[in-house]
Amino acid sequence: MAYTSSNSWFYRIPPVTRNLILINLVIWLAEYLFPSLGERIVDIFGLHYISGIFSGGFNPAQIFTYMFVHDRHTIWHVAFNMFTLWMFGRVLENVWGARRYLFYYLVCGVGAALVQELVWALTLHHDFVDAICHMRVGLTPEYVEAELARNPEMYAGLLDQFKSTMVTVGASGAVFGLLLAFGFIFPDMPLYLMFIPVPIKAKYMVVGYGVIEFFLGVSGRMSTVAHFAHLGGMLFGLALLLYWRRRGSGPNRVNPFR
């Protein structure tokens, strides 16, 4: 299939993958070059905690838009996601076709957002107590718990401020879904990790990534990374792949919507 008359390697990338990369890079560049605009982009399009519809910064559209926004303070966040999108996305788009591929990508991204919202809801109280203990040296979690029980109104404003800091951005959830799909379709494909000269089968790499993300999420290490959102992207991706398989629409079927 000829995507363009140009011989450039970039234009040989399938169109959906190419456009996803372009959109993410253009938005990140705008954030980086214009910091005040970047703050507005994160505030409007980043995924906020759902403390109420259209309140506290949350907007339902953010479950889609957050995956096109990245941290403007570092290039590595967007660079890693776009490299992984290029590496696995172009293969999957060629196998599935544009419609199925884009549908799968968005489902994984939305699934990651929903899982992140659930994790925030389940851990909100614990994380809020922990944040107060870090802000006021010498306080213990037990003391803060007792104060919250006696006078919750006193902490209401502080809780609202804490909720406003709960924002997630990035395509990682959707990208982890692509990694899962690649391992699902090409389980024995040998892959190489940087600095490790030994090939690893795709299925083992996918399992390894999943275990690492779960461990980091539970342990709280690298707490600025939404590890459970990554797992959410993989989980929703797996559910969709199994559904397609059950319907008999294998990975080589061009139109899965029949």
JOKARA-V199555 format. One record per residue. N is the residue number from 1. SS is DSSP state (@ for helix, = for strand, . for the rest). PSI is psi in degrees with one decimal (none if undefined). OMEGA is omega in whole degrees, 0 to 359 (* if undefined). Layout:
BEGIN
n:N ss:SS psi:PSI omega:OMEGA
n:N ss:SS psi:PSI omega:OMEGA
END
This chain:
BEGIN
n:1 ss:. psi:131.7 omega:180
n:2 ss:. psi:116.8 omega:182
n:3 ss:. psi:-25.7 omega:180
n:4 ss:. psi:164.7 omega:179
n:5 ss:. psi:-12.0 omega:182
n:6 ss:. psi:148.2 omega:177
n:7 ss:. psi:4.1 omega:181
n:8 ss:. psi:141.8 omega:180
n:9 ss:. psi:-33.7 omega:182
n:10 ss:@ psi:-38.8 omega:181
n:11 ss:@ psi:-5.9 omega:173
n:12 ss:@ psi:-8.7 omega:173
n:13 ss:. psi:135.2 omega:179
n:14 ss:. psi:149.7 omega:193
n:15 ss:@ psi:-41.5 omega:182
n:16 ss:@ psi:-47.0 omega:178
n:17 ss:@ psi:-44.2 omega:180
n:18 ss:@ psi:-45.1 omega:182
n:19 ss:@ psi:-36.0 omega:176
n:20 ss:@ psi:-43.9 omega:179
n:21 ss:@ psi:-45.1 omega:180
n:22 ss:@ psi:-46.0 omega:182
n:23 ss:@ psi:-47.3 omega:181
n:24 ss:@ psi:-42.5 omega:181
n:25 ss:@ psi:-40.2 omega:179
n:26 ss:@ psi:-43.1 omega:179
n:27 ss:@ psi:-43.4 omega:179
n:28 ss:@ psi:-41.0 omega:180
n:29 ss:@ psi:-39.7 omega:177
n:30 ss:@ psi:-41.0 omega:177
n:31 ss:@ psi:-42.8 omega:185
n:32 ss:@ psi:-43.4 omega:184
n:33 ss:@ psi:-29.0 omega:182
n:34 ss:. psi:84.3 omega:186
n:35 ss:@ psi:-41.4 omega:181
n:36 ss:@ psi:-39.3 omega:175
n:37 ss:@ psi:-39.0 omega:179
n:38 ss:@ psi:-40.2 omega:178
n:39 ss:@ psi:-39.0 omega:179
n:40 ss:@ psi:-39.4 omega:179
n:41 ss:@ psi:-46.5 omega:179
n:42 ss:@ psi:-41.3 omega:182
n:43 ss:@ psi:-37.6 omega:183
n:44 ss:@ psi:-42.5 omega:189
n:45 ss:@ psi:-14.3 omega:176
n:46 ss:. psi:156.6 omega:181
n:47 ss:= psi:115.7 omega:178
n:48 ss:= psi:161.4 omega:176
n:49 ss:. psi:135.8 omega:184
n:50 ss:. psi:74.5 omega:178
n:51 ss:. psi:-3.9 omega:179
n:52 ss:. psi:142.3 omega:181
n:53 ss:. psi:126.0 omega:180
n:54 ss:. psi:29.9 omega:174
n:55 ss:. psi:154.8 omega:179
n:56 ss:. psi:18.3 omega:179
n:57 ss:. psi:-10.5 omega:183
n:58 ss:. psi:141.7 omega:175
n:59 ss:. psi:132.4 omega:183
n:60 ss:. psi:-29.9 omega:180
n:61 ss:. psi:-19.4 omega:182
n:62 ss:@ psi:-20.3 omega:178
n:63 ss:@ psi:-17.2 omega:173
n:64 ss:@ psi:-47.1 omega:191
n:65 ss:@ psi:-27.9 omega:185
n:66 ss:@ psi:-28.2 omega:185
n:67 ss:@ psi:-2.8 omega:177
n:68 ss:@ psi:5.7 omega:181
n:69 ss:. psi:139.7 omega:179
n:70 ss:. psi:167.1 omega:179
n:71 ss:. psi:119.6 omega:183
n:72 ss:. psi:-13.3 omega:185
n:73 ss:. psi:-13.1 omega:180
n:74 ss:. psi:145.9 omega:178
n:75 ss:. psi:-17.3 omega:188
n:76 ss:@ psi:-32.4 omega:180
n:77 ss:@ psi:-55.2 omega:181
n:78 ss:@ psi:-34.7 omega:182
n:79 ss:@ psi:-43.8 omega:179
n:80 ss:@ psi:-45.3 omega:181
n:81 ss:@ psi:-41.8 omega:182
n:82 ss:@ psi:-34.5 omega:176
n:83 ss:@ psi:-43.9 omega:179
n:84 ss:@ psi:-38.6 omega:177
n:85 ss:@ psi:-44.0 omega:178
n:86 ss:@ psi:-44.3 omega:186
n:87 ss:@ psi:-45.0 omega:183
n:88 ss:@ psi:-33.4 omega:184
n:89 ss:@ psi:-42.7 omega:182
n:90 ss:@ psi:-34.4 omega:178
n:91 ss:@ psi:-46.8 omega:182
n:92 ss:@ psi:-36.9 omega:179
n:93 ss:@ psi:-39.0 omega:177
n:94 ss:@ psi:-33.1 omega:180
n:95 ss:@ psi:-44.7 omega:188
n:96 ss:@ psi:-32.9 omega:192
n:97 ss:. psi:162.0 omega:189
n:98 ss:@ psi:-44.0 omega:186
n:99 ss:@ psi:-50.9 omega:181
n:100 ss:@ psi:-42.9 omega:182
n:101 ss:@ psi:-48.4 omega:180
n:102 ss:@ psi:-40.6 omega:178
n:103 ss:@ psi:-46.3 omega:180
n:104 ss:@ psi:-45.5 omega:181
n:105 ss:@ psi:-46.9 omega:182
n:106 ss:@ psi:-38.5 omega:178
n:107 ss:@ psi:-43.3 omega:179
n:108 ss:@ psi:-42.3 omega:180
n:109 ss:@ psi:-44.2 omega:178
n:110 ss:@ psi:-41.5 omega:178
n:111 ss:@ psi:-41.3 omega:177
n:112 ss:@ psi:-40.8 omega:179
n:113 ss:@ psi:-43.5 omega:181
n:114 ss:@ psi:-40.2 omega:178
n:115 ss:@ psi:-40.0 omega:178
n:116 ss:@ psi:-41.4 omega:178
n:117 ss:@ psi:-40.8 omega:179
n:118 ss:@ psi:-44.3 omega:179
n:119 ss:@ psi:-43.0 omega:177
n:120 ss:@ psi:-44.9 omega:182
n:121 ss:@ psi:-39.5 omega:183
n:122 ss:@ psi:-28.0 omega:185
n:123 ss:@ psi:3.1 omega:186
n:124 ss:@ psi:-50.6 omega:184
n:125 ss:@ psi:-47.4 omega:181
n:126 ss:@ psi:-45.9 omega:182
n:127 ss:@ psi:-34.5 omega:179
n:128 ss:@ psi:-45.2 omega:177
n:129 ss:@ psi:-43.6 omega:180
n:130 ss:@ psi:-39.1 omega:180
n:131 ss:@ psi:-39.8 omega:178
n:132 ss:@ psi:-41.0 omega:179
n:133 ss:@ psi:-35.8 omega:179
n:134 ss:@ psi:-31.8 omega:180
n:135 ss:@ psi:-37.4 omega:184
n:136 ss:. psi:96.0 omega:184
n:137 ss:. psi:135.0 omega:178
n:138 ss:. psi:-18.6 omega:178
n:139 ss:. psi:143.9 omega:177
n:140 ss:. psi:155.8 omega:177
n:141 ss:@ psi:-36.2 omega:181
n:142 ss:@ psi:-41.7 omega:179
n:143 ss:@ psi:-45.8 omega:181
n:144 ss:@ psi:-41.0 omega:178
n:145 ss:@ psi:-43.1 omega:181
n:146 ss:@ psi:-40.0 omega:179
n:147 ss:@ psi:-40.6 omega:178
n:148 ss:@ psi:-39.2 omega:180
n:149 ss:@ psi:-36.6 omega:183
n:150 ss:@ psi:-38.0 omega:186
n:151 ss:. psi:72.3 omega:182
n:152 ss:@ psi:-28.5 omega:182
n:153 ss:@ psi:-32.2 omega:183
n:154 ss:@ psi:-26.8 omega:183
n:155 ss:@ psi:1.2 omega:185
n:156 ss:@ psi:-45.7 omega:180
n:157 ss:@ psi:-39.6 omega:179
n:158 ss:@ psi:-36.3 omega:178
n:159 ss:@ psi:-40.3 omega:177
n:160 ss:@ psi:-41.0 omega:178
n:161 ss:@ psi:-40.1 omega:180
n:162 ss:@ psi:-42.4 omega:179
n:163 ss:@ psi:-34.9 omega:182
n:164 ss:@ psi:-18.9 omega:179
n:165 ss:. psi:-7.0 omega:183
n:166 ss:. psi:88.7 omega:183
n:167 ss:= psi:135.4 omega:178
n:168 ss:= psi:137.4 omega:175
n:169 ss:. psi:158.9 omega:173
n:170 ss:. psi:156.3 omega:181
n:171 ss:. psi:10.2 omega:188
n:172 ss:@ psi:-40.3 omega:180
n:173 ss:@ psi:-45.4 omega:178
n:174 ss:@ psi:-38.8 omega:181
n:175 ss:@ psi:-39.8 omega:176
n:176 ss:@ psi:-31.6 omega:174
n:177 ss:@ psi:-37.7 omega:176
n:178 ss:@ psi:-41.0 omega:177
n:179 ss:@ psi:-43.2 omega:178
n:180 ss:@ psi:-43.6 omega:181
n:181 ss:@ psi:-39.6 omega:180
n:182 ss:@ psi:-44.2 omega:178
n:183 ss:@ psi:-29.4 omega:180
n:184 ss:@ psi:-40.5 omega:184
n:185 ss:@ psi:-35.5 omega:181
n:186 ss:. psi:64.8 omega:188
n:187 ss:. psi:-30.7 omega:184
n:188 ss:. psi:8.3 omega:178
n:189 ss:. psi:125.8 omega:180
n:190 ss:= psi:131.6 omega:178
n:191 ss:= psi:155.2 omega:180
n:192 ss:. psi:133.7 omega:172
n:193 ss:. psi:150.6 omega:180
n:194 ss:. psi:134.6 omega:178
n:195 ss:. psi:3.2 omega:177
n:196 ss:. psi:106.5 omega:187
n:197 ss:. psi:7.4 omega:182
n:198 ss:. psi:127.7 omega:180
n:199 ss:. psi:144.2 omega:179
n:200 ss:= psi:130.4 omega:178
n:201 ss:= psi:143.8 omega:185
n:202 ss:@ psi:-38.9 omega:183
n:203 ss:@ psi:-35.3 omega:179
n:204 ss:@ psi:-34.9 omega:178
n:205 ss:@ psi:-41.0 omega:179
n:206 ss:@ psi:-46.9 omega:179
n:207 ss:@ psi:-41.9 omega:180
n:208 ss:@ psi:-45.0 omega:178
n:209 ss:@ psi:-42.4 omega:180
n:210 ss:@ psi:-43.8 omega:179
n:211 ss:@ psi:-43.2 omega:180
n:212 ss:@ psi:-45.3 omega:180
n:213 ss:@ psi:-40.5 omega:179
n:214 ss:@ psi:-44.3 omega:180
n:215 ss:@ psi:-45.5 omega:180
n:216 ss:@ psi:-36.9 omega:179
n:217 ss:@ psi:-44.8 omega:181
n:218 ss:@ psi:-40.5 omega:184
n:219 ss:@ psi:-19.6 omega:181
n:220 ss:. psi:4.1 omega:178
n:221 ss:. psi:149.6 omega:185
n:222 ss:. psi:54.4 omega:189
n:223 ss:. psi:-15.3 omega:179
n:224 ss:. psi:-4.9 omega:180
n:225 ss:. psi:135.2 omega:182
n:226 ss:. psi:75.8 omega:185
n:227 ss:@ psi:-40.5 omega:181
n:228 ss:@ psi:-25.9 omega:174
n:229 ss:@ psi:-39.5 omega:176
n:230 ss:@ psi:-45.6 omega:178
n:231 ss:@ psi:-34.9 omega:178
n:232 ss:@ psi:-40.4 omega:176
n:233 ss:@ psi:-41.2 omega:179
n:234 ss:@ psi:-40.5 omega:182
n:235 ss:@ psi:-47.2 omega:179
n:236 ss:@ psi:-36.1 omega:177
n:237 ss:@ psi:-43.4 omega:179
n:238 ss:@ psi:-42.3 omega:180
n:239 ss:@ psi:-41.3 omega:180
n:240 ss:@ psi:-40.7 omega:179
n:241 ss:@ psi:-42.4 omega:179
n:242 ss:@ psi:-35.6 omega:177
n:243 ss:@ psi:-45.8 omega:178
n:244 ss:@ psi:-40.6 omega:180
n:245 ss:@ psi:-41.5 omega:181
n:246 ss:@ psi:-35.3 omega:178
n:247 ss:@ psi:-13.4 omega:182
n:248 ss:. psi:10.8 omega:177
n:249 ss:. psi:85.1 omega:183
n:250 ss:. psi:173.1 omega:186
n:251 ss:. psi:-18.0 omega:181
n:252 ss:. psi:-1.7 omega:176
n:253 ss:. psi:128.4 omega:184
n:254 ss:. psi:-39.7 omega:185
n:255 ss:. psi:101.4 omega:180
n:256 ss:. psi:-2.9 omega:187
n:257 ss:. psi:5.8 omega:180
n:258 ss:. psi:none omega:*
END
